[in-house]
Structures are given as C-alpha cells and as structure tokens.
Amino acid sequence: MGTEQVVFLHGLGAGSDSWDAQLATLPEGFSGSAPRITGLSDEGEAEFSFVCAAAELVRELDRRGIERAHVCGLSIGAMLALRTAVDHPDRVASLVLSGGQINPPQVVLNLQSALTRILPARVIAPNGMSKRRALAALDEVSRVDFRAQLPEMDVPALVLCGSRDPVNLPAARATAAGLPNARLRIVEGGGHELNVHKPADFAAELDTFYRGEALSR
C-alpha cells in the first residue's frame, strides 16, 4: 500500500502554517500538505469561490499524481472540503470537518461582516488579506447550503468542534447527523481555531480517525 495523502485546508484569516502541528504528527503511512487557498489572501487577482477552489484542489492532486486524498478543513476550509466532496466525490477518500457550517446563520454572518468593516485588516486577517477580500469571502459563505447534499457524501467522516465554539456547535451536530458515515467529537475547552488552540487534541483525533475509520474503505 502506498502513502495516504492528507490535504489540510485553512480557515479565513489563517494560512498554511496553521496546520504545522498536525502535519508534523500524522500517523505512519500518511503524508500531508497544506496549500494556500486562492482568494483567501491578497495574492493573485481572483476572489474566493468554493467551486473554483475545489477545482483548483483537484488540479493540484492531478499535478501530484494523487488519485484520492483525505481532506481536512477548518471553518471555511471545512466548507471547501464539503464542496470538493460534492463536486469531485471520486477524489475524496475521507473528510475531517472542524468548526464548519452547512447553512450559515445570516445573523452571525451579518455580525461578522460588520466587524470586518470596523476592525483593522491586520486583526481580521493577520496572514495578509484586505477587508475587501474578506468581505467577498463572507459573501460567498452566505450562499452555502449543503443540507440536501450531506446524505450523498458516503465517505468516512470525522466532525470536530470545540466546546467553546458555540456558533458552530449546532452546525457540527447537524453535519454529523446528516452525513451517513460520520462520527462527532466535541473537544472540551477548545475554541473555533481548534487546530491552533488545541493542537495535541486535534492531532490525537486525526491519529485515531486515520488509523481506523478513514481506512475502512
């Protein structure tokens, strides 16, 4: 058996380095990468699009000769993982979804957009992203609704959420309930950026999942 490939997808305002702890602790037989997602920084001209980002991810798999990858995402990265599983189901071996949404509450998005307009750009996206880009990404997020498509994603899935991430806890439970082959884990004391705030816990969950359910098919 060859090396299993894991692709880590970062959140809004974060970068590839947010996955350093998880990349360094993948179980034996697994190799990982954390690409920069187009549109979630000020690099290039394209604004963020779930469909385009999913297609770009698949092109990168093609360039690397990877037939199927385990896709792990946080927040907007988790939503991109779902989009990839919907659009390219034959390329996704498993899903790990942390702090994501399947139908974001508009009240929360409106508040986040308002804060984005008020706060300095360095606070909103310390890894380099203008307010215009951030607002465009939030607008893209506002149009997401995966609820009807969840039952079609019949791959092993692990849904994670921090116990101190109240906005995303209901979505985590709904996601795990909607996916046909998912397990839900609430990490005690964890916040939204679970991979950064609780890196050891996140890595331990990945280790258990990738050694078990993710290889069951």
Backbone as JSON, one array per atom type, in Angstrom:
{
  "sequence": "MGTEQVVFLHGLGAGSDSWDAQLATLPEGFSGSAPRITGLSDEGEAEFSFVCAAAELVRELDRRGIERAHVCGLSIGAMLALRTAVDHPDRVASLVLSGGQINPPQVVLNLQSALTRILPARVIAPNGMSKRRALAALDEVSRVDFRAQLPEMDVPALVLCGSRDPVNLPAARATAAGLPNARLRIVEGGGHELNVHKPADFAAELDTFYRGEALSR",
  "N": [[0.85, -1.2, 0.0], [0.53, 2.25, -0.83], [1.61, 5.55, 0.3], [-0.77, 7.3, 2.2], [-2.5, 10.27, 1.37], [-3.01, 13.44, 2.81], [-4.84, 16.4, 2.68], [-4.78, 19.57, 3.97], [-6.93, 22.22, 4.74], [-7.02, 25.59, 5.25], [-8.49, 28.14, 7.44], [-10.47, 31.21, 7.21], [-8.54, 34.1, 7.29], [-6.41, 32.76, 8.29], [-3.45, 30.77, 7.57], [-1.39, 28.49, 5.66], [0.47, 27.69, 7.57], [-0.96, 27.29, 9.87], [-1.49, 24.67, 10.15], [0.78, 23.36, 10.96], [1.37, 21.84, 13.3], [-0.26, 19.59, 13.03], [0.58, 18.51, 10.6], [3.09, 17.67, 11.33], [2.62, 15.52, 12.93], [1.26, 13.41, 11.78], [-0.01, 10.06, 11.44], [1.98, 7.05, 10.91], [2.53, 6.16, 7.55], [1.02, 8.1, 6.41], [0.99, 11.17, 4.62], [1.16, 14.72, 4.42], [-0.16, 17.88, 3.13], [-0.54, 21.44, 2.97], [-2.1, 23.52, 1.23], [-2.08, 26.94, 0.07], [-5.06, 28.73, -0.09], [-6.6, 30.01, -2.89], [-7.73, 33.33, -3.13], [-8.15, 33.71, -0.45], [-6.23, 35.31, 0.52], [-4.21, 38.18, -0.27], [-2.81, 37.51, -2.48], [-2.5, 37.2, -5.97], [-5.25, 37.76, -8.31], [-7.8, 36.71, -8.22], [-10.96, 36.42, -6.57], [-12.33, 34.69, -3.72], [-13.89, 31.57, -4.33], [-15.96, 28.84, -3.75], [-16.46, 26.75, -5.61], [-14.47, 27.18, -7.58], [-12.16, 26.99, -6.0], [-12.32, 24.34, -5.13], [-12.05, 23.01, -7.58], [-9.47, 23.84, -8.2], [-8.05, 22.56, -6.19], [-8.38, 19.88, -6.95], [-7.01, 19.94, -9.38], [-4.45, 20.32, -8.41], [-4.08, 17.89, -7.08], [-4.06, 16.27, -9.34], [-1.69, 17.18, -10.58], [0.14, 16.21, -8.82], [-0.18, 13.55, -9.05], [-2.05, 12.19, -7.49], [-4.65, 10.11, -6.74], [-6.83, 9.89, -4.92], [-7.58, 11.76, -2.0], [-7.38, 12.33, 1.54], [-9.3, 14.74, 3.04], [-9.03, 17.51, 5.07], [-10.44, 20.12, 6.82], [-10.75, 23.4, 8.27], [-13.23, 25.56, 9.51], [-13.96, 27.87, 7.05], [-12.42, 26.36, 5.43], [-13.31, 23.79, 6.04], [-15.81, 23.89, 4.89], [-15.05, 24.17, 2.26], [-13.92, 21.66, 1.93], [-16.24, 20.07, 2.01], [-17.51, 21.07, -0.3], [-15.72, 20.14, -2.22], [-16.09, 17.39, -1.93], [-18.7, 17.18, -2.82], [-18.57, 18.1, -5.51], [-16.5, 16.61, -6.6], [-16.56, 13.73, -5.96], [-15.21, 11.31, -6.33], [-12.6, 11.87, -5.77], [-12.16, 12.21, -3.13], [-11.21, 10.68, -0.21], [-11.76, 10.62, 2.51], [-13.25, 12.69, 5.08], [-12.44, 15.32, 7.3], [-13.89, 17.56, 9.35], [-13.86, 20.61, 10.84], [-15.3, 22.98, 12.91], [-16.98, 24.02, 10.92], [-19.65, 25.14, 8.68], [-22.91, 24.22, 7.42], [-25.09, 25.53, 6.52], [-24.91, 28.57, 6.88], [-25.85, 30.71, 9.61], [-27.57, 33.7, 9.01], [-27.64, 35.91, 10.7], [-25.3, 35.7, 12.22], [-23.38, 35.88, 10.2], [-23.89, 38.47, 9.27], [-23.12, 39.95, 11.51], [-20.4, 39.26, 11.61], [-19.54, 40.36, 9.19], [-20.0, 43.05, 9.73], [-18.15, 43.51, 11.8], [-15.83, 43.03, 10.38], [-15.75, 45.23, 8.72], [-15.31, 47.26, 10.55], [-13.08, 46.67, 12.22], [-9.42, 46.76, 12.18], [-7.59, 45.65, 9.28], [-5.42, 44.0, 9.84], [-6.18, 42.72, 12.14], [-8.43, 41.28, 11.4], [-7.45, 39.56, 9.39], [-4.6, 38.41, 9.91], [-2.71, 37.09, 8.37], [-2.47, 38.33, 5.96], [-4.65, 39.78, 4.17], [-6.97, 41.72, 2.54], [-9.68, 43.9, 3.62], [-11.64, 44.02, 1.69], [-11.32, 41.62, 0.27], [-11.85, 39.83, 2.34], [-14.53, 40.42, 2.94], [-15.71, 39.72, 0.52], [-15.27, 36.97, 0.57], [-16.85, 36.27, 2.77], [-19.33, 36.89, 1.72], [-19.52, 34.91, -0.23], [-19.62, 32.67, 1.45], [-22.11, 33.09, 2.61], [-23.92, 32.12, 0.8], [-23.97, 29.4, 0.94], [-25.34, 26.13, 1.19], [-25.47, 23.06, 2.24], [-27.19, 21.14, 3.13], [-29.06, 19.39, 1.81], [-27.33, 17.83, 0.4], [-25.68, 16.38, 2.04], [-26.41, 13.61, 2.7], [-25.5, 12.27, 0.45], [-22.77, 12.09, 0.6], [-21.0, 9.67, 1.08], [-18.59, 8.89, 2.59], [-16.01, 7.99, 4.95], [-16.15, 10.08, 7.8], [-15.09, 12.57, 10.08], [-16.3, 14.76, 12.41], [-15.46, 17.66, 13.99], [-15.5, 19.88, 16.81], [-14.92, 22.63, 18.97], [-15.7, 22.86, 22.44], [-16.02, 25.42, 23.28], [-16.93, 26.88, 21.16], [-19.53, 28.14, 20.42], [-21.11, 29.12, 18.29], [-20.68, 27.37, 16.2], [-21.24, 24.83, 17.15], [-23.98, 23.82, 16.94], [-24.07, 23.47, 14.15], [-22.06, 21.57, 13.79], [-23.19, 19.32, 15.02], [-25.43, 18.97, 13.39], [-24.19, 18.49, 10.96], [-22.79, 16.07, 11.43], [-24.97, 14.44, 11.94], [-26.24, 14.47, 9.48], [-24.46, 13.39, 7.61], [-23.81, 10.19, 6.26], [-21.86, 8.48, 7.26], [-20.46, 9.34, 9.6], [-18.67, 10.55, 12.5], [-19.0, 12.32, 15.52], [-17.04, 14.54, 17.43], [-16.64, 16.4, 20.26], [-14.41, 18.69, 21.44], [-13.27, 19.28, 24.54], [-12.99, 22.43, 26.02], [-11.95, 23.59, 23.78], [-11.62, 26.17, 21.3], [-12.74, 28.05, 18.4], [-10.63, 27.97, 16.44], [-9.5, 25.26, 16.44], [-7.39, 23.62, 15.66], [-5.19, 25.17, 16.21], [-5.53, 26.16, 18.84], [-5.88, 23.84, 20.35], [-3.79, 21.9, 19.59], [-2.59, 19.37, 20.16], [-4.76, 17.78, 20.95], [-6.28, 17.88, 18.62], [-4.54, 16.61, 16.84], [-4.46, 14.08, 18.01], [-7.09, 13.21, 17.63], [-7.1, 13.06, 14.84], [-5.18, 11.07, 14.48], [-6.44, 8.78, 15.59], [-8.68, 8.62, 13.91], [-7.55, 8.4, 11.29], [-6.11, 6.05, 11.5], [-8.13, 4.29, 11.81], [-11.32, 4.53, 11.01], [-10.98, 5.99, 8.56], [-9.58, 4.37, 6.84], [-11.2, 2.31, 6.37], [-12.44, 1.76, 4.03]],
  "CA": [[0.0, 0.0, 0.0], [1.28, 3.49, -0.88], [1.36, 6.54, 1.34], [-2.05, 8.0, 2.15], [-2.29, 11.7, 1.28], [-3.96, 14.31, 3.51], [-4.79, 17.81, 2.3], [-5.32, 20.43, 5.03], [-7.48, 23.47, 4.2], [-7.03, 26.57, 6.34], [-9.66, 28.98, 7.61], [-10.4, 32.62, 6.84], [-7.63, 34.85, 8.15], [-5.28, 31.91, 8.65], [-2.63, 30.36, 6.44], [-0.94, 27.1, 5.66], [1.22, 27.38, 8.78], [-1.87, 26.94, 10.96], [-1.55, 23.21, 10.21], [2.12, 22.82, 11.2], [1.36, 20.81, 14.36], [-0.9, 18.38, 12.53], [1.46, 17.96, 9.56], [4.26, 17.05, 11.97], [2.24, 14.39, 13.8], [0.42, 12.44, 11.09], [0.42, 8.68, 11.72], [2.82, 6.39, 9.93], [1.81, 5.79, 6.34], [0.28, 9.27, 5.93], [1.76, 12.36, 4.28], [0.22, 15.82, 4.3], [0.18, 19.17, 2.56], [-1.5, 22.49, 3.34], [-1.99, 24.56, 0.19], [-2.7, 28.27, 0.26], [-6.31, 28.75, -0.85], [-6.73, 31.21, -3.71], [-8.82, 34.23, -2.74], [-8.14, 33.93, 0.99], [-5.12, 36.21, 0.81], [-4.15, 39.19, -1.33], [-2.01, 37.02, -3.59], [-3.3, 36.97, -7.17], [-6.37, 38.66, -8.57], [-9.1, 36.04, -8.08], [-11.62, 36.39, -5.29], [-12.6, 33.33, -3.29], [-15.07, 30.86, -4.8], [-15.88, 27.44, -3.34], [-16.38, 25.89, -6.78], [-13.15, 27.34, -8.19], [-11.14, 26.48, -5.08], [-12.4, 22.87, -5.18], [-11.46, 22.61, -8.86], [-8.03, 24.07, -8.1], [-7.53, 21.49, -5.35], [-8.32, 18.67, -7.77], [-5.9, 20.11, -10.34], [-3.21, 20.09, -7.67], [-3.97, 16.44, -6.92], [-3.65, 15.74, -10.65], [-0.28, 17.51, -10.8], [0.95, 15.37, -7.92], [-0.46, 12.15, -9.32], [-2.81, 11.64, -6.36], [-5.98, 9.74, -7.19], [-7.79, 10.25, -3.88], [-6.94, 12.33, -0.82], [-8.14, 12.6, 2.75], [-9.39, 16.2, 3.07], [-9.28, 18.01, 6.42], [-10.58, 21.57, 6.76], [-11.24, 24.17, 9.42], [-14.05, 26.73, 9.23], [-14.23, 27.97, 5.62], [-11.73, 25.21, 4.85], [-14.21, 22.64, 6.18], [-16.85, 24.08, 3.88], [-14.41, 23.84, 0.98], [-13.81, 20.2, 1.89], [-17.56, 19.58, 1.62], [-17.72, 21.42, -1.71], [-14.91, 19.23, -3.02], [-16.74, 16.08, -1.89], [-19.9, 17.26, -3.65], [-18.24, 18.29, -6.92], [-15.5, 15.64, -7.07], [-16.64, 12.68, -4.94], [-14.25, 10.23, -6.57], [-11.26, 12.3, -5.39], [-12.13, 12.41, -1.67], [-11.19, 9.4, 0.49], [-12.4, 10.83, 3.8], [-13.41, 14.1, 5.46], [-12.38, 15.81, 8.68], [-14.52, 18.88, 9.28], [-13.76, 21.26, 12.14], [-15.82, 24.34, 13.02], [-17.58, 24.46, 9.66], [-21.09, 25.35, 8.59], [-23.55, 23.66, 6.24], [-26.04, 26.57, 6.11], [-24.53, 29.56, 7.89], [-26.89, 31.63, 10.08], [-27.36, 35.03, 8.46], [-27.39, 36.86, 11.79], [-23.88, 35.6, 12.56], [-22.62, 36.41, 9.07], [-24.05, 39.93, 9.27], [-22.27, 40.47, 12.59], [-19.01, 39.09, 11.2], [-19.28, 41.36, 8.15], [-19.93, 44.37, 10.38], [-16.87, 43.58, 12.5], [-14.78, 43.11, 9.36], [-15.71, 46.62, 8.23], [-14.9, 48.17, 11.62], [-11.76, 46.34, 12.76], [-8.29, 46.86, 11.25], [-7.37, 44.45, 8.45], [-4.43, 43.12, 10.48], [-6.89, 41.94, 13.15], [-9.34, 40.37, 10.68], [-6.68, 38.56, 8.64], [-3.18, 38.7, 10.15], [-1.84, 36.45, 7.38], [-2.41, 39.11, 4.73], [-5.88, 39.75, 3.39], [-7.65, 43.01, 2.65], [-11.08, 43.84, 4.03], [-12.45, 43.75, 0.5], [-11.24, 40.18, 0.02], [-12.53, 39.14, 3.45], [-15.97, 40.61, 2.77], [-16.11, 38.91, -0.64], [-15.3, 35.58, 1.01], [-18.03, 36.11, 3.62], [-20.48, 36.88, 0.82], [-19.55, 33.56, -0.81], [-20.07, 31.78, 2.52], [-23.54, 33.32, 2.88], [-24.76, 31.41, -0.18], [-23.77, 27.96, 1.09], [-26.36, 25.27, 1.8], [-25.12, 21.68, 1.94], [-28.06, 20.23, 3.88], [-29.65, 18.35, 0.97], [-26.29, 17.03, -0.23], [-24.94, 15.6, 3.02], [-26.61, 12.16, 2.61], [-24.8, 11.71, -0.71], [-21.33, 12.05, 0.86], [-20.83, 8.41, 1.8], [-17.19, 8.58, 2.88], [-15.76, 8.14, 6.39], [-16.04, 11.49, 8.17], [-14.95, 12.97, 11.47], [-16.74, 16.14, 12.6], [-14.88, 18.18, 15.22], [-15.84, 21.24, 17.22], [-14.54, 22.94, 20.33], [-16.83, 23.11, 23.33], [-16.12, 26.88, 23.43], [-17.25, 27.43, 19.84], [-20.99, 27.98, 20.45], [-21.72, 29.41, 16.99], [-20.53, 26.24, 15.28], [-21.65, 23.56, 17.75], [-25.19, 23.28, 16.29], [-23.74, 23.03, 12.79], [-21.29, 20.33, 13.9], [-24.13, 18.24, 15.32], [-26.26, 18.77, 12.2], [-23.33, 17.89, 9.93], [-22.56, 14.67, 11.78], [-26.24, 13.72, 11.8], [-26.61, 14.41, 8.07], [-23.53, 12.54, 6.86], [-24.17, 8.8, 6.54], [-20.77, 7.69, 7.84], [-19.71, 10.35, 10.35], [-18.58, 10.5, 13.96], [-18.87, 13.66, 16.09], [-16.22, 14.67, 18.63], [-16.56, 17.74, 20.84], [-13.16, 18.78, 22.19], [-13.51, 20.09, 25.73], [-12.12, 23.59, 26.19], [-11.45, 24.08, 22.5], [-12.31, 27.28, 20.64], [-13.01, 27.86, 16.97], [-9.4, 27.54, 15.77], [-9.17, 24.09, 17.24], [-6.07, 23.11, 15.27], [-4.17, 26.03, 16.81], [-5.75, 26.26, 20.28], [-5.74, 22.51, 20.95], [-3.12, 21.13, 18.54], [-2.36, 17.98, 20.55], [-6.06, 17.11, 20.91], [-6.64, 17.75, 17.21], [-3.68, 15.58, 16.26], [-4.87, 12.79, 18.56], [-8.32, 12.82, 16.93], [-6.71, 12.66, 13.5], [-4.48, 9.8, 14.56], [-7.44, 7.74, 15.79], [-9.52, 8.53, 12.71], [-6.8, 7.93, 10.13], [-5.72, 4.65, 11.73], [-9.32, 3.46, 11.88], [-12.42, 4.69, 10.06], [-10.59, 6.54, 7.27], [-9.03, 3.32, 6.02], [-12.13, 1.19, 6.39], [-12.94, 1.51, 2.68]],
  "C": [[0.88, 1.24, 0.0], [0.93, 4.41, 0.27], [0.01, 7.2, 1.13], [-1.79, 9.51, 2.21], [-3.41, 12.47, 1.97], [-3.76, 15.74, 3.03], [-5.49, 18.62, 3.39], [-5.72, 21.78, 4.44], [-7.7, 24.47, 5.33], [-8.31, 27.41, 6.36], [-9.43, 30.41, 7.14], [-9.51, 33.36, 7.81], [-6.44, 34.05, 8.62], [-4.49, 31.58, 7.4], [-2.21, 28.93, 6.57], [-0.23, 26.72, 6.95], [0.34, 27.04, 9.97], [-1.96, 25.43, 11.15], [-0.2, 22.58, 10.55], [2.12, 21.68, 12.21], [0.78, 19.51, 13.85], [-0.05, 17.72, 11.44], [2.62, 17.19, 10.18], [3.9, 15.78, 12.73], [1.29, 13.41, 13.11], [0.91, 11.02, 11.37], [1.27, 8.1, 10.6], [1.98, 5.94, 8.74], [1.0, 6.93, 5.75], [1.25, 10.42, 5.67], [0.79, 13.49, 4.03], [0.76, 17.04, 3.6], [-0.9, 20.16, 2.94], [-1.39, 23.63, 2.34], [-2.61, 25.88, 0.61], [-3.93, 28.33, -0.64], [-6.45, 30.08, -1.58], [-7.95, 32.03, -3.28], [-8.89, 34.5, -1.25], [-6.85, 34.62, 1.45], [-5.13, 37.24, -0.31], [-3.23, 38.79, -2.47], [-2.92, 36.75, -4.79], [-4.5, 37.9, -7.25], [-7.73, 38.03, -8.27], [-9.65, 36.15, -6.67], [-12.03, 34.95, -4.98], [-13.93, 32.8, -3.85], [-14.93, 29.4, -4.39], [-15.69, 26.52, -4.54], [-14.99, 25.96, -7.41], [-12.05, 26.78, -7.31], [-11.14, 24.95, -5.06], [-11.77, 22.35, -6.47], [-9.94, 22.78, -8.83], [-7.37, 22.97, -7.26], [-7.38, 20.2, -6.15], [-7.2, 18.77, -8.81], [-4.55, 19.88, -9.65], [-3.01, 18.61, -7.4], [-3.51, 15.79, -8.22], [-2.16, 15.98, -10.89], [0.64, 16.6, -9.99], [0.7, 13.88, -8.12], [-1.21, 11.44, -8.21], [-4.23, 11.36, -6.83], [-7.05, 10.17, -6.2], [-7.03, 10.75, -2.67], [-7.92, 12.4, 0.34], [-8.13, 14.12, 2.92], [-9.83, 16.64, 4.46], [-9.34, 19.53, 6.36], [-11.12, 22.16, 8.04], [-12.04, 25.36, 8.94], [-14.38, 26.81, 7.73], [-13.52, 26.84, 4.87], [-12.54, 23.94, 4.96], [-15.33, 22.7, 5.14], [-16.3, 23.79, 2.49], [-14.22, 22.33, 0.83], [-15.13, 19.57, 1.47], [-17.84, 19.87, 0.15], [-16.94, 20.48, -2.63], [-15.54, 17.84, -3.06], [-18.01, 16.05, -2.73], [-19.53, 17.26, -5.13], [-17.33, 17.19, -7.48], [-15.46, 14.44, -6.1], [-15.62, 11.56, -5.11], [-12.84, 10.6, -6.14], [-11.09, 12.41, -3.88], [-12.24, 11.06, -0.97], [-11.87, 9.48, 1.85], [-12.47, 12.32, 4.08], [-13.17, 14.27, 6.96], [-12.82, 17.26, 8.62], [-14.54, 19.5, 10.67], [-14.31, 22.69, 12.08], [-16.41, 24.88, 11.75], [-19.08, 24.64, 9.75], [-21.64, 24.65, 7.35], [-24.63, 24.59, 5.69], [-25.9, 27.71, 7.1], [-25.69, 30.47, 8.31], [-26.6, 33.06, 9.63], [-27.07, 36.07, 9.53], [-25.9, 36.88, 12.14], [-23.03, 36.18, 11.44], [-22.71, 37.93, 9.0], [-23.18, 40.58, 10.33], [-20.8, 40.38, 12.19], [-18.63, 40.1, 10.12], [-19.14, 42.75, 8.74], [-18.6, 44.55, 11.11], [-15.72, 43.71, 11.51], [-14.64, 44.54, 8.86], [-15.12, 47.57, 9.27], [-13.45, 47.93, 12.04], [-10.66, 46.52, 11.73], [-8.08, 45.55, 10.5], [-6.41, 43.49, 9.11], [-5.06, 42.26, 11.57], [-7.77, 40.89, 12.49], [-8.56, 39.24, 10.03], [-5.19, 38.85, 8.79], [-2.24, 38.08, 9.14], [-1.86, 37.17, 6.03], [-3.64, 38.98, 3.87], [-6.6, 41.07, 3.6], [-9.08, 42.82, 3.13], [-11.97, 43.5, 2.84], [-12.48, 42.26, 0.2], [-12.0, 39.4, 1.09], [-14.04, 39.25, 3.3], [-16.49, 39.8, 1.58], [-16.2, 37.44, -0.26], [-16.52, 35.32, 1.9], [-19.31, 36.11, 2.79], [-20.64, 35.51, 0.16], [-20.07, 32.55, 0.22], [-21.57, 31.89, 2.74], [-24.45, 32.56, 1.94], [-24.7, 29.89, -0.04], [-24.98, 27.28, 1.72], [-26.1, 23.83, 1.36], [-26.13, 20.67, 2.5], [-28.62, 19.1, 3.02], [-28.61, 17.41, 0.39], [-25.53, 16.14, 0.74], [-25.17, 14.1, 2.88], [-25.89, 11.5, 1.45], [-23.31, 11.52, -0.47], [-21.0, 10.83, 1.72], [-19.37, 8.02, 1.91], [-17.01, 8.68, 4.4], [-15.53, 9.62, 6.73], [-15.91, 11.64, 9.68], [-15.32, 14.44, 11.56], [-16.25, 16.58, 13.97], [-15.42, 19.56, 15.53], [-15.39, 21.43, 18.66], [-15.76, 23.23, 21.19], [-17.05, 24.6, 23.56], [-16.31, 27.57, 22.07], [-18.77, 27.35, 19.65], [-21.68, 28.25, 19.11], [-21.73, 28.18, 16.1], [-20.93, 24.89, 15.87], [-22.94, 23.01, 17.12], [-24.91, 22.76, 14.89], [-22.95, 21.72, 12.81], [-22.23, 19.14, 14.14], [-24.99, 17.93, 14.09], [-25.45, 18.1, 11.08], [-23.13, 16.41, 10.2], [-23.82, 13.85, 11.62], [-26.61, 13.53, 10.34], [-25.72, 13.53, 7.23], [-23.77, 11.08, 7.23], [-23.1, 7.99, 7.27], [-19.85, 8.59, 8.66], [-19.72, 10.06, 11.85], [-18.32, 11.92, 14.45], [-18.0, 13.61, 17.34], [-16.19, 16.14, 19.05], [-15.33, 17.78, 21.73], [-13.35, 19.77, 23.33], [-12.48, 21.22, 25.84], [-11.6, 24.19, 24.91], [-12.28, 25.23, 21.96], [-12.49, 26.99, 19.16], [-11.77, 27.36, 16.22], [-8.8, 26.36, 16.52], [-7.78, 23.54, 16.92], [-4.92, 23.9, 15.89], [-4.3, 26.07, 18.33], [-5.54, 24.94, 21.01], [-5.03, 21.57, 19.96], [-2.92, 19.66, 18.9], [-3.66, 17.18, 20.49], [-6.49, 16.87, 19.46], [-5.83, 16.62, 16.57], [-4.07, 14.19, 16.75], [-6.14, 12.29, 17.89], [-8.01, 12.36, 15.51], [-6.05, 11.28, 13.51], [-5.47, 8.64, 14.7], [-8.26, 7.52, 14.53], [-8.76, 7.93, 11.54], [-6.31, 6.49, 10.3], [-6.93, 3.72, 11.67], [-10.3, 3.67, 10.76], [-11.98, 5.12, 8.66], [-10.05, 5.49, 6.31], [-9.96, 2.13, 5.91], [-12.69, 0.86, 5.02], [-11.82, 1.58, 1.66]]
}
